Amino acid sequence: MNNGFTLVLSDSSGKKTFYFKNGASLTDKYSYPNIYNNVIMASIDRKWGLIKDGREITTFMYDSIDTIGRFYKQRSGQGYLLRYKTAKYFIVGLNQKFGIINVEGKTVLPIQYDEIVLDEETNIYTLRLNNREESFDGNK
């Protein structure tokens, strides 16, 4: 039992799913659920959002959402698996622009960047906007 849900790695259809405490399947409403640091990332009608403690903490409006982003460089062989427990931020995409939200669903950096790249060894995000680069420290 985690986050108000029970994770079942293989249900009768052979898919990963989550169940509410009352037995209803999370996949009855949501598609592609994945859990990161007690937050569930899922989609409804191809729009993505976050669920925490059994409730939606973001609007399901994003084109993409991930702990490392659509465009990323993974430099640590085991980093992605470790992020399931340690992710503090999510890279969200909307209309081919990207931003960062935290595990509470709050905007940390607005959706305005052309690309966000996470270096998993240092947990530093490189933000690209109009051929300029800046960084965000994911260790905060």
C-alpha positions in Angstrom: 0.0 0.0 0.0 1.5 3.3 -1.0 0.0 6.8 -1.7 -3.5 5.5 -1.0 -3.0 2.9 -3.7 -1.8 -0.7 -3.9 0.6 -1.4 -6.7 -0.1 -4.7 -8.6 2.8 -5.5 -11.0 0.7 -7.9 -13.1 -3.1 -7.9 -13.0 -5.3 -10.4 -14.8 -4.7 -8.6 -18.1 -0.9 -8.8 -17.6 -0.5 -5.1 -17.1 0.9 -3.0 -14.2 -1.9 -1.2 -12.4 -2.7 0.5 -9.1 -5.8 0.0 -6.9 -7.6 2.4 -4.6 -8.1 1.3 -1.0 -11.8 0.6 -2.0 -10.6 -1.8 -4.7 -11.3 0.3 -7.8 -8.5 0.2 -10.3 -6.6 3.4 -11.0 -6.5 2.3 -14.7 -10.3 2.6 -14.9 -9.7 6.4 -15.2 -6.0 6.9 -15.8 -3.5 5.5 -18.4 0.2 4.6 -18.0 0.5 5.1 -14.2 4.0 5.2 -12.8 5.0 6.1 -9.2 7.9 8.4 -8.3 8.7 9.3 -4.7 5.1 8.6 -3.6 3.6 10.6 -6.5 1.8 8.9 -9.3 2.3 10.2 -12.9 -0.5 9.2 -15.2 -2.5 10.4 -18.2 -6.2 11.0 -19.1 -6.9 11.2 -22.9 -3.2 11.7 -23.7 -2.8 14.6 -21.2 -0.6 14.1 -18.2 -0.8 15.0 -14.6 0.1 14.0 -11.0 -1.8 12.2 -8.3 -0.8 12.2 -4.6 -2.5 10.8 -1.6 -5.4 9.6 -3.8 -6.2 13.0 -5.3 -5.1 14.9 -8.5 -2.6 17.5 -7.5 -2.2 19.0 -11.0 -4.6 19.6 -13.9 -4.2 16.9 -16.5 -3.1 19.3 -19.2 0.5 18.5 -20.0 1.7 16.9 -23.3 4.5 15.1 -21.4 5.7 14.6 -17.9 8.7 12.7 -16.5 11.4 12.9 -13.9 14.1 13.3 -16.5 12.1 14.8 -19.4 11.5 14.0 -23.0 14.9 15.3 -24.0 17.5 14.1 -21.6 21.1 12.7 -21.3 21.3 9.9 -18.9 24.8 9.6 -17.5 24.2 7.2 -14.7 23.5 3.6 -15.5 21.2 3.1 -12.5 20.1 6.7 -12.1 16.7 6.2 -13.7 15.7 3.4 -11.4 16.8 5.4 -8.4 14.6 8.3 -9.4 11.5 6.2 -8.6 12.3 6.8 -4.9 14.1 10.1 -5.0 12.6 12.3 -7.7 11.8 15.8 -6.3 11.0 17.4 -9.7 9.1 16.6 -12.8 9.8 18.1 -16.3 6.5 19.0 -17.9 6.0 19.7 -21.6 3.2 21.7 -23.2 3.1 22.9 -26.9 6.8 21.9 -27.4 8.0 24.0 -24.4 9.2 22.7 -21.1 9.1 23.6 -17.4 9.6 22.1 -14.0 7.1 21.3 -11.2 7.8 19.7 -7.8 6.3 16.6 -6.1 3.5 18.8 -4.7 2.5 19.8 -8.3 3.7 23.4 -7.8 5.4 25.3 -10.6 9.1 25.7 -10.0 10.1 26.9 -13.4 7.5 28.1 -16.0 6.8 26.2 -19.2 8.9 28.4 -21.5 12.1 26.5 -22.2 13.0 24.9 -25.6 14.8 22.0 -23.8 15.6 20.8 -20.3 18.4 18.3 -19.9 19.1 16.6 -16.6 22.6 15.4 -15.6 21.7 12.6 -13.3 25.2 12.4 -11.7 25.0 16.0 -10.4 21.2 16.5 -10.4 21.7 19.7 -12.3 19.3 20.7 -15.0 20.4 22.6 -18.1 17.7 24.9 -19.4 17.8 26.1 -22.9 15.9 29.1 -24.2 16.5 31.0 -27.4 20.1 29.5 -27.7 20.9 30.6 -24.2 21.7 28.2 -21.3 21.1 28.5 -17.6 21.0 25.9 -14.9 18.8 24.8 -12.1 20.1 22.9 -9.0 17.9 19.8 -8.5 19.5 19.2 -5.1 17.6 22.1 -3.5 
